[in-house]
Amino acid sequence: MRIGVLGAGAVGGTLAALLAARGHDLEITARGDHLTAIRRHGLLLQGAWGDTVSRPYSGERLQRPPEVVFLTTKAQDAEQALRDNAELIGRVPLVVVQNGLDGPRLAERLVPRASIVGGLALFAASYLSPGVVTVTAAGAIYLGTLSHDDVPARFVAGLFGDRPPAVITPNLVGAQWTKLVVNQVNALPAITGLSVQQCVAHPALRRILSASIRECVRTGQAAGVQFEALQGLAPGLLKLVSLAPLSIGAALPRAMARRMGDVPNPGSTLQSIRRGQRTEIDHLNGAVVRSARERGRDAPVNAALVELVHEVEETGRFLLPAEVRRRVPV
């Protein structure tokens, strides 16, 4: 099947390489040195699912009409990618695999004829050098729709086999919010330059992370969200986190770090910082802040983390844990 992947970074590159290994005909979009490296040497996928080199068609935009499209850009780049490729996408299934809450709705608005499937990548992957994507922890891809019709999601699931294993969820919004809880691990590495595991191991940073997770869960609850169970985060556990003091809630970040394994995980936001690119922090912690404000609430911990990530983006200077502790209201 001819498949297009818009944005062949960590997640998109992983999916493109795995789909190519299944025999699908891939065309990907990329930019700059990453695109040049892929054209010259192919796309190298290494790590948890083994090492493979694929040679997909590649460019800054799709050139061939696809039968399925995956949108895997950073959330802040999604609108431009959809506008650039909307004509070729047409009526085919469009799978939006992104962090944050807004991707599927944006796709419905900009490509109204396509069949929109929301996707959540629960594997951990890094893109730190041109042409190379590393899977640091294997995991599933969750697929669902915003309607009661799950046929498009099941069709997409059939493309993969078991790398990654595909899970159909009837509760896409709840799964997005649970993934937003998981993505709370991204801000502190981007601010400090440390790995997720190092941040969790540091007592002050772990307390901040616990506070941001609790704030995220409470905001989702205020929005009436029914959290989906994924990556070991069951709704009952998240309810407990929303009620527990931070000393008890700190067990959750520890468990999340253990699931990542021993390979240092920089988090996607720090990866963007290291590449000199804009981060998607406004669609992660920023989504919590916006949702809280829409309901007349505050999310001061998440708001402070957003501000600090933007500061690092502008200055290029990472902050010491003591400074982060001083500036985040926990």
Secondary structure per residue as TSV (DSSP state, phi and psi in degrees):
chain	resnum	aa	ss	phi	psi
A	1	M	-	360.0	142.1
A	2	R	E	-86.3	117.7
A	3	I	E	-122.7	133.4
A	4	G	E	-104.8	140.4
A	5	V	E	-124.7	115.1
A	6	L	E	-91.5	103.5
A	7	G	-	99.6	85.3
A	8	A	-	-94.0	54.9
A	9	G	S	-85.0	-139.2
A	10	A	H	-62.2	-54.6
A	11	V	H	-74.6	-49.4
A	12	G	H	-63.2	-39.7
A	13	G	H	-65.4	-39.0
A	14	T	H	-62.2	-50.1
A	15	L	H	-63.4	-41.2
A	16	A	H	-61.5	-45.1
A	17	A	H	-65.2	-41.3
A	18	L	H	-68.7	-38.6
A	19	L	H	-68.8	-37.9
A	20	A	H	-63.1	-38.7
A	21	A	H	-65.0	-23.8
A	22	R	T	-82.2	-2.0
A	23	G	T	97.8	5.6
A	24	H	-	-77.8	156.1
A	25	D	E	-93.1	107.2
A	26	L	E	-100.4	139.9
A	27	E	E	-128.3	130.7
A	28	I	E	-124.2	158.8
A	29	T	E	-114.1	142.8
A	30	A	-	-156.4	177.9
A	31	R	-	-140.6	161.5
A	32	G	H	58.4	-140.7
A	33	D	H	-63.4	-31.5
A	34	H	H	-63.5	-45.8
A	35	L	H	-63.7	-44.2
A	36	T	H	-59.5	-44.8
A	37	A	H	-64.2	-41.1
A	38	I	H	-64.6	-41.6
A	39	R	H	-65.3	-34.7
A	40	R	H	-82.3	-43.4
A	41	H	H	-122.3	-4.8
A	42	G	-	89.4	176.8
A	43	L	E	-101.1	116.3
A	44	L	E	-94.1	121.1
A	45	L	E	-107.8	128.5
A	46	Q	E	-137.1	165.8
A	47	G	E	114.0	-137.1
A	48	A	T	-60.9	-29.2
A	49	W	T	-104.3	20.9
A	50	G	-	88.1	176.9
A	51	D	-	-106.1	127.6
A	52	T	E	-141.7	151.2
A	53	V	E	-120.7	124.2
A	54	S	E	-117.2	157.3
A	55	R	-	-127.1	72.3
A	56	P	-	-74.9	157.2
A	57	Y	E	-58.9	143.0
A	58	S	E	-147.5	149.7
A	59	G	E	-176.5	-177.6
A	60	E	S	-81.2	-19.2
A	61	R	S	-139.1	159.9
A	62	L	-	-67.5	143.0
A	63	Q	-	-115.3	-16.7
A	64	R	S	-121.0	143.2
A	65	P	-	-63.2	120.5
A	66	P	-	-88.8	164.6
A	67	E	S	-98.9	-22.0
A	68	V	E	-146.4	143.9
A	69	V	E	-127.2	136.4
A	70	F	E	-108.7	126.1
A	71	L	E	-98.4	109.9
A	72	T	-	-129.6	20.7
A	73	T	S	-66.8	169.1
A	74	K	-	-61.7	152.5
A	75	A	G	-57.5	-37.1
A	76	Q	G	-71.0	-16.0
A	77	D	G	-100.3	-0.3
A	78	A	H	-65.1	-44.7
A	79	E	H	-60.6	-46.5
A	80	Q	H	-64.8	-40.4
A	81	A	H	-62.3	-40.5
A	82	L	H	-67.4	-43.0
A	83	R	H	-63.5	-39.2
A	84	D	H	-67.3	-27.7
A	85	N	H	-120.0	7.9
A	86	A	H	-58.9	-39.6
A	87	E	H	-63.7	-41.0
A	88	L	H	-74.7	-30.9
A	89	I	H	-64.8	-47.0
A	90	G	T	56.8	-120.9
A	91	R	T	-104.3	9.0
A	92	V	S	-79.4	164.0
A	93	P	E	-59.4	131.8
A	94	L	E	-119.6	114.6
A	95	V	E	-102.6	113.5
A	96	V	E	-96.3	102.5
A	97	V	E	-108.0	92.6
A	98	Q	-	-146.0	159.3
A	99	N	S	-77.4	166.2
A	100	G	S	89.4	-169.5
A	101	L	S	-115.9	-15.1
A	102	D	-	-97.9	-12.6
A	103	G	H	-55.7	-53.8
A	104	P	H	-61.3	-38.9
A	105	R	H	-65.9	-40.6
A	106	L	H	-61.0	-44.1
A	107	A	H	-63.4	-40.3
A	108	E	H	-59.4	-37.8
A	109	R	H	-74.8	-39.8
A	110	L	H	-88.7	-26.7
A	111	V	S	-129.1	69.7
A	112	P	T	-66.3	-18.7
A	113	R	T	-86.1	-15.2
A	114	A	S	-76.7	157.2
A	115	S	E	-91.2	109.7
A	116	I	E	-88.2	128.4
A	117	V	E	-121.3	129.7
A	118	G	E	-88.2	141.7
A	119	G	E	-133.6	145.0
A	120	L	E	-128.4	118.5
A	121	A	E	-87.4	117.1
A	122	L	-	-103.1	5.4
A	123	F	S	-87.3	158.7
A	124	A	E	-106.7	124.7
A	125	A	E	-137.4	151.7
A	126	S	E	-127.0	139.3
A	127	Y	E	-123.5	98.4
A	128	L	E	-116.1	-14.0
A	129	S	E	-139.8	148.9
A	130	P	T	-56.6	131.8
A	131	G	T	81.2	0.8
A	132	V	E	-128.1	128.8
A	133	V	E	-125.0	133.4
A	134	T	E	-118.9	125.4
A	135	V	E	-89.9	112.3
A	136	T	E	-89.9	-18.5
A	137	A	E	-154.8	125.8
A	138	A	-	-70.4	155.0
A	139	G	-	-175.0	176.9
A	140	A	-	-88.9	170.2
A	141	I	E	-116.3	126.0
A	142	Y	E	-93.1	136.2
A	143	L	E	-129.5	139.6
A	144	G	E	-164.9	174.7
A	145	T	-	-125.7	166.9
A	146	L	S	-86.3	-1.1
A	147	S	S	-113.6	-174.6
A	148	H	S	-88.2	-1.1
A	149	D	-	-91.7	106.5
A	150	D	-	-97.8	8.7
A	151	V	H	-59.3	-46.0
A	152	P	H	-59.8	-38.0
A	153	A	H	-65.5	-40.9
A	154	R	H	-67.6	-35.6
A	155	F	H	-61.5	-45.4
A	156	V	H	-65.1	-40.3
A	157	A	H	-57.7	-33.9
A	158	G	T	-69.1	-10.7
A	159	L	T	-76.7	-18.9
A	160	F	T	-97.9	-36.4
A	161	G	T	77.5	-131.5
A	162	D	B	-116.5	16.6
A	163	R	T	-132.8	92.7
A	164	P	T	-80.6	156.7
A	165	P	B	-64.9	138.2
A	166	A	E	-103.4	134.8
A	167	V	E	-121.0	128.7
A	168	I	E	-89.8	127.1
A	169	T	-	-115.6	132.8
A	170	P	S	-83.0	-1.2
A	171	N	-	-126.1	68.9
A	172	L	H	-62.6	-43.8
A	173	V	H	-63.1	-43.1
A	174	G	H	-62.2	-38.1
A	175	A	H	-67.5	-38.0
A	176	Q	H	-60.8	-40.8
A	177	W	H	-69.8	-38.5
A	178	T	H	-64.7	-40.1
A	179	K	H	-63.3	-33.7
A	180	L	H	-63.3	-35.6
A	181	V	H	-62.6	-46.8
A	182	V	H	-58.1	-41.5
A	183	N	G	-72.5	-2.4
A	184	Q	G	-62.8	-17.6
A	185	V	G	-73.6	-8.6
A	186	N	S	-79.8	-33.9
A	187	A	H	-66.8	-48.7
A	188	L	H	-63.6	-41.5
A	189	P	H	-59.0	-38.8
A	190	A	H	-65.9	-31.1
A	191	I	H	-80.2	-36.9
A	192	T	H	-103.0	-19.6
A	193	G	S	81.1	3.7
A	194	L	-	-89.8	162.7
A	195	S	-	-74.5	166.1
A	196	V	H	-57.4	-45.0
A	197	Q	H	-62.2	-39.2
A	198	Q	H	-66.6	-39.6
A	199	C	H	-63.8	-42.3
A	200	V	H	-66.5	-33.8
A	201	A	H	-72.4	-20.1
A	202	H	S	-86.1	121.2
A	203	P	H	-55.4	-45.2
A	204	A	H	-68.3	-42.2
A	205	L	H	-68.7	-36.9
A	206	R	H	-63.0	-38.4
A	207	R	H	-65.2	-41.3
A	208	I	H	-62.8	-44.6
A	209	L	H	-61.6	-42.8
A	210	S	H	-59.9	-40.5
A	211	A	H	-67.5	-39.1
A	212	S	H	-69.0	-36.6
A	213	I	H	-64.1	-47.2
A	214	R	H	-60.4	-41.1
A	215	E	H	-64.6	-38.9
A	216	C	H	-63.5	-46.0
A	217	V	H	-63.2	-44.9
A	218	R	H	-63.2	-36.2
A	219	T	H	-67.3	-42.9
A	220	G	H	-61.6	-41.4
A	221	Q	H	-61.2	-41.2
A	222	A	H	-64.7	-27.0
A	223	A	T	-84.2	0.5
A	224	G	T	78.4	21.1
A	225	V	-	-75.5	137.9
A	226	Q	-	-99.8	100.1
A	227	F	-	-61.9	140.9
A	228	E	-	-90.9	144.8
A	229	A	-	-78.2	120.1
A	230	L	B	-159.2	152.7
A	231	Q	T	49.3	41.3
A	232	G	T	78.7	2.2
A	233	L	B	-101.1	94.6
A	234	A	-	-85.7	154.9
A	235	P	H	-55.6	-39.3
A	236	G	H	-63.3	-39.5
A	237	L	H	-64.7	-42.4
A	238	L	H	-66.3	-35.2
A	239	K	H	-63.3	-41.1
A	240	L	H	-62.2	-42.6
A	241	V	H	-60.5	-37.3
A	242	S	H	-67.7	-23.3
A	243	L	H	-101.2	-24.8
A	244	A	S	-79.2	152.5
A	245	P	-	-65.8	159.6
A	246	L	H	-61.7	-29.4
A	247	S	H	-62.2	-32.4
A	248	I	H	-86.4	-40.8
A	249	G	H	-61.9	-20.4
A	250	A	T	-63.3	-17.0
A	251	A	H	-64.4	-28.6
A	252	L	H	-68.5	-49.3
A	253	P	H	-57.5	-36.5
A	254	R	H	-60.8	-44.4
A	255	A	H	-65.6	-39.8
A	256	M	H	-63.0	-40.7
A	257	A	H	-66.0	-38.9
A	258	R	H	-62.3	-37.0
A	259	R	H	-65.0	-23.5
A	260	M	H	-77.5	-15.8
A	261	G	-	83.9	-166.1
A	262	D	S	-90.0	-19.5
A	263	V	S	-69.5	123.5
A	264	P	-	-55.7	126.1
A	265	N	-	-104.5	114.4
A	266	P	-	-78.5	-16.4
A	267	G	H	78.6	148.9
A	268	S	H	-66.8	-30.6
A	269	T	H	-71.1	-41.2
A	270	L	H	-65.4	-35.9
A	271	Q	H	-58.6	-42.3
A	272	S	H	-63.5	-42.8
A	273	I	H	-57.8	-46.1
A	274	R	H	-65.7	-28.2
A	275	R	T	-87.5	0.6
A	276	G	T	72.5	25.4
A	277	Q	-	-107.0	160.0
A	278	R	-	-63.5	145.1
A	279	T	-	-94.3	170.2
A	280	E	-	-101.2	27.2
A	281	I	G	-59.6	-31.2
A	282	D	G	-66.9	-18.0
A	283	H	G	-101.1	-1.5
A	284	L	T	-108.8	-95.7
A	285	N	H	-59.4	-32.6
A	286	G	H	-63.3	-31.4
A	287	A	H	-66.0	-35.7
A	288	V	H	-64.6	-44.2
A	289	V	H	-61.5	-46.3
A	290	R	H	-64.7	-43.9
A	291	S	H	-62.7	-39.8
A	292	A	H	-63.6	-45.8
A	293	R	H	-64.1	-35.7
A	294	E	H	-61.2	-21.6
A	295	R	T	-111.7	18.9
A	296	G	T	70.1	23.9
A	297	R	-	-112.2	171.3
A	298	D	-	-115.0	152.0
A	299	A	-	-134.7	69.7
A	300	P	H	-64.8	-33.7
A	301	V	H	-67.5	-48.8
A	302	N	H	-64.2	-37.6
A	303	A	H	-62.6	-41.8
A	304	A	H	-65.6	-39.6
A	305	L	H	-65.2	-40.6
A	306	V	H	-59.3	-46.4
A	307	E	H	-60.4	-41.9
A	308	L	H	-70.0	-38.1
A	309	V	H	-62.1	-43.5
A	310	H	H	-63.1	-34.2
A	311	E	H	-63.4	-43.8
A	312	V	H	-65.6	-38.8
A	313	E	H	-55.7	-42.9
A	314	E	H	-78.6	-37.5
A	315	T	H	-97.3	-24.1
A	316	G	-	73.1	11.4
A	317	R	-	-110.2	120.1
A	318	F	-	-74.0	155.0
A	319	L	-	-104.9	145.9
A	320	L	-	-73.3	149.9
A	321	P	H	-52.5	-37.0
A	322	A	H	-63.2	-38.2
A	323	E	H	-70.2	-39.6
A	324	V	H	-61.5	-43.9
A	325	R	H	-59.3	-39.9
A	326	R	H	-67.4	-31.5
A	327	R	H	-100.2	-9.8
A	328	V	S	-103.7	125.6
A	329	P	-	-78.1	85.1
A	330	V	-	-118.8	360.0
